[in-house]
Amino acid sequence: MEERKPRWYGGGSPGDRPAVVPTGARLLWSDPALWASGDWRPEHIRSLELGGARIAVLGPCSATEHDLARALSAPDLATVAGTWAGSHTVVRLTERGRVEVLADTGAASPLYRVSIPGGTVWGSSAFALSSLVGHRVDTGWLAAYLRDKHAPAPGRSAWADVTPVPAGHVLTLDAGGRASLTAWWRPTRRTPREASAALRRALGKGVRVRVEGVSATTDLAGMDSTTVALLAAQYGPVTGVTVHPAGITDGGDMQYARALDVPGLTRAPFPLGIRHLPFTATDVPLPATDEPAPSTAAWSMFSDQLGTTAAAGFACHLTGDGGDNLFLSAPAHLAGLARSGHWIRMLRDARDWARLRRQSPRPLIATALRGDAARIGRSDFGCPGWLVAPGPRASASRGPEAGAALAAELRTVARSANAEIQLADSLGVALHNPYFDGAVLDAVVSAPVEQRYSVRRYKPMLADTFADLLPDAHRRRAAKGLMVGDFHLGLRVNRRRVLGLADGRLAALGLVDPGPLRATIHAAALGAEAIWPPLLSVLAAEVWLEAVERAPGTHWTRTTSATADAQ
């Protein structure tokens, strides 16, 4: 299978100094440099120029030409562009010669930057930018990832000297080579009716700008992906793909998918066999990505599903990823209840949440009393015995605000999910995760806590907002399938291959001790209860290091505004 070029974009500081541009990219502007690399739909790369000012929107975006014109002349770019649905980056060159790069709220389109002589280069690929600053993996970031992938090392990426642009911030570059960051997004408060309307608008428009006019597929499984599939079917034919074990065509997701009879929606089962088990080798090499992708262990299944999608002529695939993070989050609101003195409700909610999970409510209550919303309900697996370098601890700020905790969690997951998009790019499929869109996050965070959180109802905000779209059976559904058994079986079948990963690049970097790691792999392969998150992280990181070592770095061309031509 031919490997495609990943889709990404970026730019540089304004001024008359020579600019660097990735070889083979399409130059959108020459001064300041702005480029797009890979195969983009024309409607996802748009720009407008009026007088000495310019604006570009990169990625799927609901903005009209009129919206672009308004944003171009607005005193504050974010007041206009910050409300647009989709997953995108907005870049504006002001008449004063400054470049403003608006990073989206949800980190669905993560941005990074590097400092080079003469100014700043920014882009949506940390891997590509790393070639400008030595192309070295940041072992400190990697150590933090191995300990807890949901608690990233603050202000760092997987690549040394490649710095993340925080979500919800504006990166401003001037002709003198200076760069500054300013936060543009903060949570708002809406009534339940207003919040539902905002969610419906954000998710509906976000789906529309991705599927309108193209052949598309979607996941068709739980409530999240079913909602996306039904929205997509309103804008043209769409095929909903339901994954199921080979030979088992009744029950579970298949039962709910079969119950859907909607104009424009075609149902397509995707049976999983032994060759799709986690950790199974495949003929399709794992591509290099910005960081380890969450689906690395399931690459044999993921690559086959998306490869089949591409071979059938579908242009894009939509998932329901992010729905659990938004609508099935931990009870972070307990910290706010404790701070405001609502003791009875805090104790009741903590007790009910713990009872559903057959846990003691004491850790929840203790964390709530400490005012640490970000840690409520989160499992602390401790430091695995095989992890030699624990790395920096969690970057989430302590505080009682449930909305801030939800935003921080979603941004971390969304940034990681961008690696899945890069994997799909290599297979010729544009992968989209609408629940990570900034406008969707803004809508959910704006809702009252009681609207988005319940121990008695499954995802109440999503179910109520799309009550007219989802069939009753889907709105009443309270769970979805798990794949823990598949991971045990996959590890047992592929034990020799996985054991070979224990004494590899991570061990050479001094980050893991191969002995305890091999023992953990052996135990999990035999069916012992395993703490999967850190084990999956270390295996994904090892395979990722092999992929980035194998992949060539990005080549860059130095150019001037007079001679720029990055064909």
C-alpha positions as CSV (number, residue, x, y, z in Angstrom):
1,M,0.0,0.0,0.0
2,E,1.3,3.4,-1.0
3,E,2.0,5.7,1.9
4,R,0.6,9.2,1.5
5,K,2.0,12.4,2.6
6,P,0.5,13.6,6.0
7,R,-1.7,16.7,5.9
8,W,-0.4,19.6,7.9
9,Y,0.2,23.3,7.7
10,G,2.3,26.0,9.2
11,G,3.9,29.4,8.7
12,G,6.6,31.8,10.0
13,S,7.3,35.3,11.3
14,P,6.7,38.3,9.0
15,G,9.5,40.4,7.7
16,D,12.0,40.6,4.8
17,R,14.3,37.9,6.1
18,P,14.6,34.5,4.3
19,A,11.8,32.0,5.3
20,V,12.0,28.3,5.6
21,V,9.3,26.2,3.9
22,P,8.9,22.4,3.9
23,T,10.0,21.0,0.5
24,G,7.0,20.0,-1.6
25,A,4.4,22.0,0.4
26,R,2.0,24.4,-1.3
27,L,2.9,28.0,-0.5
28,L,-0.3,30.0,0.3
29,W,1.5,33.2,1.3
30,S,5.1,34.2,0.7
31,D,5.4,37.0,3.2
32,P,4.8,35.9,5.9
33,A,5.3,32.3,4.8
34,L,2.1,30.2,5.1
35,W,1.9,26.7,3.6
36,A,-0.1,23.5,3.4
37,S,1.3,20.1,2.9
38,G,-0.5,17.0,1.8
39,D,-3.9,16.4,0.0
40,W,-6.4,18.9,1.3
41,R,-9.9,19.5,0.1
42,P,-10.1,23.0,-1.5
43,E,-12.9,24.1,0.9
44,H,-10.7,23.2,3.9
45,I,-7.9,25.7,2.8
46,R,-9.3,29.1,2.3
47,S,-8.0,32.7,2.3
48,L,-9.1,36.2,1.8
49,E,-7.2,39.5,1.2
50,L,-8.5,43.0,1.6
51,G,-6.0,45.9,1.3
52,G,-2.9,45.1,3.2
53,A,-4.6,42.5,5.4
54,R,-5.0,38.8,4.9
55,I,-6.8,35.9,6.6
56,A,-6.7,32.2,6.1
57,V,-8.6,29.3,7.7
58,L,-6.9,25.9,7.6
59,G,-9.1,22.8,8.3
60,P,-12.8,22.1,8.2
61,C,-14.6,25.3,9.3
62,S,-18.2,26.5,9.1
63,A,-17.2,30.1,8.4
64,T,-18.7,31.7,5.2
65,E,-16.8,34.2,3.0
66,H,-18.8,37.0,4.8
67,D,-17.5,35.6,8.2
68,L,-13.9,35.7,6.9
69,A,-14.4,39.3,5.9
70,R,-15.8,40.2,9.3
71,A,-12.9,38.5,11.1
72,L,-10.4,40.2,8.8
73,S,-11.5,43.6,9.9
74,A,-12.4,42.8,13.5
75,P,-10.4,44.6,16.2
76,D,-10.2,41.3,18.1
77,L,-9.9,38.2,15.9
78,A,-11.2,35.8,18.5
79,T,-14.5,37.6,19.0
80,V,-15.5,36.5,15.5
81,A,-13.4,33.5,14.6
82,G,-13.7,31.9,18.0
83,T,-17.3,30.9,17.4
84,W,-16.8,29.0,14.2
85,A,-17.6,25.3,14.2
86,G,-15.2,22.6,13.0
87,S,-11.5,21.8,13.7
88,H,-9.2,24.4,12.2
89,T,-6.6,27.2,12.7
90,V,-7.2,30.8,11.7
91,V,-4.3,33.0,10.6
92,R,-4.5,36.7,10.1
93,L,-1.9,39.2,8.8
94,T,-2.9,42.6,10.0
95,E,-2.3,45.9,8.2
96,R,0.3,46.7,10.8
97,G,2.3,43.6,9.7
98,R,1.7,41.3,12.6
99,V,0.7,37.7,12.3
100,E,-2.0,36.3,14.6
101,V,-2.4,32.5,14.8
102,L,-5.6,31.5,16.6
103,A,-5.2,28.0,18.2
104,D,-8.6,26.3,18.6
105,T,-10.2,25.8,22.0
106,G,-10.3,22.0,22.1
107,A,-6.8,21.1,20.7
108,A,-8.3,19.0,18.0
109,S,-5.9,20.9,15.6
110,P,-2.9,21.1,17.9
111,L,-0.2,23.6,17.1
112,Y,3.5,23.7,17.9
113,R,6.3,26.2,17.4
114,V,10.1,26.3,17.2
115,S,12.6,29.2,17.5
116,I,15.2,29.5,14.7
117,P,17.5,32.3,13.8
118,G,15.3,35.1,12.5
119,G,12.1,34.2,14.2
120,T,9.5,31.6,14.9
121,V,8.2,28.8,12.7
122,W,4.8,27.3,13.8
123,G,2.9,24.3,12.4
124,S,0.4,21.6,13.1
125,S,3.0,18.8,13.1
126,A,5.6,18.5,15.9
127,F,7.3,15.7,14.0
128,A,7.8,17.9,10.9
129,L,9.0,21.0,12.9
130,S,11.5,18.9,14.8
131,S,13.7,18.6,11.7
132,L,14.5,22.4,12.2
133,V,15.8,21.9,15.7
134,G,17.7,18.6,15.7
135,H,15.0,16.0,15.3
136,R,15.4,14.6,18.8
137,V,12.8,12.9,21.0
138,D,12.2,14.6,24.3
139,T,12.9,11.9,26.8
140,G,11.4,14.0,29.6
141,W,8.1,14.2,27.8
142,L,8.3,10.5,27.0
143,A,8.9,9.6,30.7
144,A,5.9,11.6,31.7
145,Y,3.8,9.8,29.0
146,L,4.9,6.4,30.2
147,R,3.8,7.2,33.8
148,D,0.4,8.7,32.8
149,K,-0.4,9.6,29.2
150,H,-3.2,11.9,30.5
151,A,-0.8,14.0,32.5
152,P,1.6,15.5,29.9
153,A,4.8,17.2,30.8
154,P,3.9,20.9,30.9
155,G,5.0,23.1,28.0
156,R,6.7,20.2,26.1
157,S,6.0,18.0,23.2
158,A,7.3,14.6,22.3
159,W,10.1,16.4,20.4
160,A,12.9,18.3,22.0
161,D,12.7,22.1,21.5
162,V,9.3,21.9,19.8
163,T,6.9,23.7,22.1
164,P,3.1,23.4,22.1
165,V,1.0,26.4,21.4
166,P,-1.6,26.2,24.2
167,A,-5.2,25.6,23.1
168,G,-7.4,28.6,23.3
169,H,-4.5,31.0,22.8
170,V,-3.4,33.4,20.1
171,L,0.2,33.3,18.9
172,T,1.3,36.7,17.7
173,L,4.4,37.2,15.6
174,D,5.9,40.5,14.6
175,A,8.5,41.6,12.0
176,G,11.2,41.9,14.7
177,G,11.1,38.1,15.3
178,R,9.3,38.4,18.6
179,A,6.5,36.0,19.6
180,S,3.8,36.3,22.3
181,L,0.9,34.2,23.6
182,T,-2.5,35.5,24.8
183,A,-5.4,33.5,26.1
184,W,-8.5,34.2,24.1
185,W,-11.0,31.5,25.4
186,R,-12.6,31.2,28.8
187,P,-15.6,29.2,29.8
188,T,-19.0,30.9,29.5
189,R,-22.2,30.1,31.3
190,R,-25.5,29.3,29.5
191,T,-28.9,28.1,30.6
192,P,-29.7,24.5,29.8
193,R,-31.7,25.5,26.7
194,E,-29.0,27.7,25.5
195,A,-26.3,25.1,26.1
196,S,-28.2,22.4,24.2
197,A,-28.8,24.8,21.3
198,A,-25.1,25.6,21.2
199,L,-24.2,21.9,21.3
200,R,-26.6,21.1,18.5
201,R,-25.3,23.9,16.4
202,A,-21.6,23.2,17.0
203,L,-21.8,19.4,16.4
204,G,-24.2,19.7,13.5
205,K,-22.2,22.3,11.6
206,G,-19.0,20.5,12.5
207,V,-20.3,17.3,10.9
208,R,-21.7,19.2,7.9
209,V,-18.4,20.9,6.9
210,R,-16.7,17.5,6.8
211,V,-19.2,15.3,4.9
212,E,-21.1,17.7,2.6
213,G,-20.3,16.9,-1.0
214,V,-18.0,13.9,-0.3
215,S,-18.4,10.1,0.1
216,A,-18.1,9.4,3.8
217,T,-18.1,6.6,6.4
218,T,-18.7,6.8,10.1
219,D,-18.4,4.6,13.1
220,L,-21.7,3.1,14.1
221,A,-21.6,1.7,17.6
222,G,-22.5,3.6,20.8
223,M,-24.6,6.7,21.3
224,D,-21.8,9.1,20.4
225,S,-21.0,7.6,17.0
226,T,-24.7,6.9,16.2
227,T,-25.4,10.7,16.8
228,V,-22.6,11.6,14.4
229,A,-23.8,9.1,11.8
230,L,-27.4,10.4,11.9
231,L,-26.2,14.0,11.6
232,A,-24.0,13.1,8.6
233,A,-26.9,11.3,6.9
234,Q,-28.7,14.6,6.8
235,Y,-26.1,16.0,4.4
236,G,-25.7,13.2,1.9
237,P,-25.2,9.4,1.7
238,V,-23.1,8.0,4.5
239,T,-22.0,4.5,5.4
240,G,-22.0,3.5,9.0
241,V,-19.4,0.8,9.9
242,T,-20.1,-1.5,12.9
243,V,-17.1,-3.6,14.1
244,H,-18.1,-7.0,15.5
245,P,-16.4,-10.4,16.1
246,A,-16.5,-12.6,13.1
247,G,-19.4,-15.1,13.2
248,I,-21.3,-13.0,15.9
249,T,-23.9,-10.9,14.1
250,D,-26.5,-10.5,16.9
251,G,-26.5,-8.4,20.1
252,G,-24.3,-5.6,21.2
253,D,-23.5,-2.8,18.7
254,M,-24.9,-4.9,15.8
255,Q,-28.3,-5.0,17.4
256,Y,-28.5,-1.3,17.7
257,A,-27.1,-0.6,14.3
258,R,-29.6,-3.0,12.7
259,A,-32.4,-1.1,14.4
260,L,-31.6,2.1,12.5
261,D,-33.6,2.7,9.3
262,V,-32.7,6.2,8.2
263,P,-32.7,7.7,4.7
264,G,-29.2,8.2,3.5
265,L,-27.6,5.8,6.0
266,T,-26.2,2.5,4.8
267,R,-25.1,0.0,7.4
268,A,-21.9,-2.0,6.8
269,P,-20.6,-4.6,9.2
270,F,-16.8,-5.0,9.7
271,P,-16.0,-8.5,11.1
272,L,-12.9,-9.0,13.2
273,G,-10.9,-12.1,12.9
274,I,-7.7,-13.5,14.5
275,R,-5.6,-11.2,12.2
276,H,-7.2,-8.1,13.8
277,L,-6.3,-9.0,17.4
278,P,-4.3,-6.4,19.3
279,F,-0.5,-6.6,18.9
280,T,-0.8,-8.6,15.7
281,A,1.9,-7.9,13.0
282,T,0.7,-6.4,9.7
283,D,2.2,-5.8,6.3
284,V,1.3,-2.1,6.7
285,P,4.2,-0.3,8.5
286,L,3.2,2.0,11.3
287,P,3.8,5.6,10.1
288,A,5.7,8.2,12.1
289,T,3.4,10.5,14.0
290,D,3.8,13.5,16.4
291,E,3.5,11.2,19.4
292,P,2.4,7.6,20.1
293,A,-1.1,7.0,18.8
294,P,-3.8,5.6,21.1
295,S,-4.6,2.8,18.5
296,T,-1.1,1.6,18.2
297,A,-1.8,-1.8,19.8
298,A,-4.8,-2.2,17.4
299,W,-2.9,-1.1,14.3
300,S,-3.7,-4.3,12.5
301,M,-7.5,-3.7,12.8
302,F,-7.3,0.1,12.4
303,S,-5.2,-0.1,9.2
304,D,-7.3,-2.8,7.7
305,Q,-10.6,-0.9,8.4
306,L,-9.3,2.4,7.0
307,G,-7.5,0.7,4.1
308,T,-10.8,-0.9,3.2
309,T,-12.5,2.5,3.4
310,A,-9.9,4.0,1.1
311,A,-10.1,1.1,-1.4
312,A,-13.9,1.5,-1.6
313,G,-13.4,5.2,-2.6
314,F,-14.6,6.9,0.5
315,A,-12.9,10.3,1.2
316,C,-13.3,10.6,4.9
317,H,-14.3,8.7,8.1
318,L,-15.9,10.2,11.2
319,T,-15.6,8.7,14.7
320,G,-17.4,9.2,18.0
321,D,-14.2,9.6,19.9
322,G,-14.3,12.2,22.6
323,G,-18.0,11.6,23.4
324,D,-17.1,9.7,26.6
325,N,-14.8,12.4,27.7
326,L,-17.5,15.1,27.3
327,F,-20.6,13.3,28.4
328,L,-19.4,10.6,30.7
329,S,-16.7,12.4,32.7
330,A,-15.7,11.9,36.3
331,P,-17.7,13.9,38.9
332,A,-15.2,16.8,39.0
333,H,-18.1,19.0,40.2
334,L,-17.7,17.5,43.7
335,A,-14.9,19.9,44.4
336,G,-17.2,22.9,43.6
337,L,-19.9,21.5,45.8
338,A,-17.5,21.1,48.7
339,R,-16.1,24.7,48.2
340,S,-19.7,26.1,48.2
341,G,-20.7,24.2,51.3
342,H,-23.3,21.9,49.6
343,W,-22.2,19.0,51.7
344,I,-25.3,16.8,51.5
345,R,-25.4,16.8,47.7
346,M,-21.6,16.3,47.5
347,L,-21.8,13.3,49.8
348,R,-24.8,11.9,47.9
349,D,-23.3,12.3,44.5
350,A,-20.0,10.8,45.7
351,R,-21.8,7.8,47.2
352,D,-23.9,7.2,44.1
353,W,-21.0,7.5,41.7
354,A,-18.9,5.1,43.8
355,R,-21.7,2.6,44.2
356,L,-22.1,2.3,40.4
357,R,-18.4,1.4,40.2
358,R,-18.3,-0.8,43.3
359,Q,-15.8,1.5,44.9
360,S,-15.5,3.3,48.2
361,P,-16.6,7.0,48.1
362,R,-13.8,8.0,50.5
363,P,-11.1,8.9,47.9
364,L,-13.7,11.0,46.0
365,I,-14.7,12.9,49.1
366,A,-11.1,13.4,50.2
367,T,-10.1,14.8,46.8
368,A,-13.1,17.0,46.6
369,L,-12.3,18.4,50.1
370,R,-8.8,19.2,48.8
371,G,-10.4,21.2,46.0
372,D,-8.6,19.2,43.2
373,A,-11.3,18.8,40.6
374,A,-8.8,17.4,38.0
375,R,-8.0,14.4,40.1
376,I,-11.5,13.4,41.1
377,G,-12.4,10.0,39.9
378,R,-9.1,9.5,38.1
379,S,-7.2,6.2,38.8
380,D,-3.7,6.6,40.1
381,F,-1.9,3.5,39.0
382,G,1.3,4.6,40.8
383,C,4.7,4.2,39.2
384,P,5.0,0.8,37.3
385,G,7.8,-1.4,38.5
386,W,9.4,-1.3,35.1
387,L,9.5,2.5,34.8
388,V,13.0,3.7,35.7
389,A,12.5,7.4,35.1
390,P,9.2,8.7,36.5
391,G,9.4,12.0,34.7
392,P,7.5,15.2,35.5
393,R,4.2,14.9,37.4
394,A,0.7,16.0,36.2
395,S,0.5,19.4,34.6
396,A,-3.2,20.0,35.4
397,S,-3.6,22.9,37.8
398,R,-5.4,22.2,41.1
399,G,-8.7,23.9,41.6
400,P,-12.4,23.3,42.2
401,E,-13.7,24.3,38.7
402,A,-15.2,21.3,37.0
403,G,-15.3,23.0,33.6
404,A,-11.6,23.8,33.6
405,A,-10.9,20.2,34.6
406,L,-13.1,18.9,31.7
407,A,-11.4,21.2,29.2
408,A,-7.9,20.2,30.3
409,E,-8.8,16.5,30.0
410,L,-10.4,16.8,26.6
411,R,-7.5,18.8,25.2
412,T,-5.0,16.2,26.3
413,V,-7.1,13.4,24.7
414,A,-7.7,15.5,21.5
415,R,-4.0,16.2,21.0
416,S,-3.2,12.6,21.3
417,A,-6.1,11.7,18.9
418,N,-4.4,13.9,16.3
419,A,-1.9,11.1,15.9
420,E,-4.7,8.8,14.8
421,I,-5.5,11.4,12.1
422,Q,-1.9,11.2,10.9
423,L,-2.1,7.4,10.8
424,A,-5.3,7.7,8.6
425,D,-3.6,10.2,6.3
426,S,-1.0,7.6,5.5
427,L,-3.8,5.3,4.3
428,G,-5.4,8.0,2.2
429,V,-8.4,8.6,4.5
430,A,-9.2,12.0,6.2
431,L,-10.2,11.0,9.7
432,H,-12.4,13.4,11.7
433,N,-13.3,13.5,15.4
434,P,-16.1,16.1,15.7
435,Y,-16.5,15.8,19.5
436,F,-13.1,17.3,19.9
437,D,-14.1,20.5,18.1
438,G,-13.6,23.7,20.1
439,A,-17.2,24.9,19.7
440,V,-18.5,21.6,21.0
441,L,-16.3,21.8,24.1
442,D,-17.4,25.4,24.6
443,A,-21.1,24.4,24.5
444,V,-20.7,21.5,26.9
445,V,-18.6,23.4,29.4
446,S,-21.1,26.2,29.4
447,A,-23.9,23.9,30.6
448,P,-25.0,23.7,34.2
449,V,-23.3,20.7,36.0
450,E,-26.6,19.0,36.6
451,Q,-27.3,19.0,32.8
452,R,-24.2,17.2,31.8
453,Y,-23.6,15.0,34.8
454,S,-25.8,12.3,36.3
455,V,-25.3,8.9,38.0
456,R,-28.8,7.9,37.1
457,R,-28.8,8.6,33.3
458,Y,-26.4,7.8,30.6
459,K,-25.0,10.9,28.9
460,P,-28.1,13.1,29.6
461,M,-26.9,16.2,27.8
462,L,-26.3,14.3,24.5
463,A,-29.4,12.3,24.8
464,D,-31.6,15.3,25.5
465,T,-30.1,17.6,22.9
466,F,-30.6,15.1,20.1
467,A,-33.8,13.5,21.5
468,D,-35.6,14.1,18.1
469,L,-32.7,12.4,16.2
470,L,-31.9,9.4,18.3
471,P,-34.4,6.5,18.5
472,D,-35.7,5.7,22.0
473,A,-33.7,2.5,22.2
474,H,-30.4,4.3,21.6
475,R,-31.2,7.0,24.1
476,R,-31.9,4.4,26.7
477,R,-28.8,2.5,26.0
478,A,-26.5,2.7,29.1
479,A,-23.3,1.0,28.0
480,K,-21.2,-0.2,25.1
481,G,-18.9,-3.1,24.4
482,L,-15.4,-3.5,26.0
483,M,-12.4,-5.1,24.4
484,V,-10.3,-6.2,27.5
485,G,-10.7,-9.8,26.5
486,D,-9.3,-9.1,23.1
487,F,-6.2,-7.5,24.6
488,H,-5.6,-10.6,26.8
489,L,-6.0,-12.9,23.8
490,G,-4.0,-10.7,21.5
491,L,-1.1,-10.6,24.0
492,R,-1.2,-14.3,24.4
493,V,-1.2,-15.1,20.7
494,N,1.5,-12.5,20.0
495,R,3.5,-12.9,23.2
496,R,6.8,-13.6,21.6
497,R,6.6,-10.5,19.4
498,V,5.5,-8.3,22.3
499,L,8.2,-9.6,24.6
500,G,10.7,-8.5,22.0
501,L,9.6,-4.9,22.6
502,A,10.6,-5.0,26.3
503,D,14.4,-4.7,25.7
504,G,14.4,-2.1,23.0
505,R,14.8,1.6,22.5
506,L,13.1,2.6,25.8
507,A,15.4,0.4,27.7
508,A,18.4,1.9,25.8
509,L,17.2,5.4,26.8
510,G,17.2,4.3,30.4
511,L,13.5,4.7,30.8
512,V,12.4,1.1,31.5
513,D,13.8,-1.9,33.2
514,P,13.2,-4.9,30.7
515,G,13.0,-7.5,33.5
516,P,9.9,-6.3,35.3
517,L,8.3,-5.3,32.0
518,R,8.7,-8.8,30.6
519,A,7.2,-10.2,33.8
520,T,4.2,-7.9,33.4
521,I,3.7,-9.0,29.8
522,H,3.9,-12.7,30.7
523,A,1.3,-12.3,33.5
524,A,-1.1,-10.4,31.3
525,A,-0.7,-12.9,28.5
526,L,-1.6,-15.7,30.9
527,G,-4.8,-13.8,31.8
528,A,-3.8,-12.2,35.0
529,E,-5.6,-9.0,35.8
530,A,-3.5,-6.2,34.3
531,I,-3.3,-2.5,34.7
532,W,-3.6,-1.9,30.9
533,P,-3.1,1.9,30.6
534,P,0.6,2.0,31.5
535,L,1.3,-1.3,29.7
536,L,-0.3,-0.1,26.5
537,S,1.6,3.2,26.8
538,V,5.0,1.6,27.0
539,L,4.3,-0.8,24.1
540,A,3.0,2.0,22.0
541,A,6.0,4.2,22.8
542,E,8.4,1.5,21.8
543,V,6.7,0.9,18.5
544,W,6.5,4.6,17.9
545,L,10.2,5.1,18.5
546,E,10.9,2.4,15.9
547,A,8.5,4.2,13.4
548,V,10.1,7.7,13.8
549,E,13.6,6.2,13.6
550,R,12.7,4.5,10.3
551,A,10.9,7.6,8.8
552,P,12.9,10.3,7.1
553,G,12.7,13.8,8.6
554,T,11.0,16.7,6.9
555,H,13.2,18.5,4.4
556,W,13.1,22.3,4.4
557,T,13.9,24.9,1.8
558,R,15.1,28.4,2.5
559,T,13.4,31.0,0.4
560,T,12.6,34.7,0.0
561,S,9.4,36.5,-0.8
562,A,10.8,37.3,-4.2
563,T,11.7,33.8,-5.2
564,A,9.3,31.7,-3.1
565,D,8.0,28.7,-5.0
566,A,7.3,25.6,-2.9
567,Q,5.9,23.3,-5.5
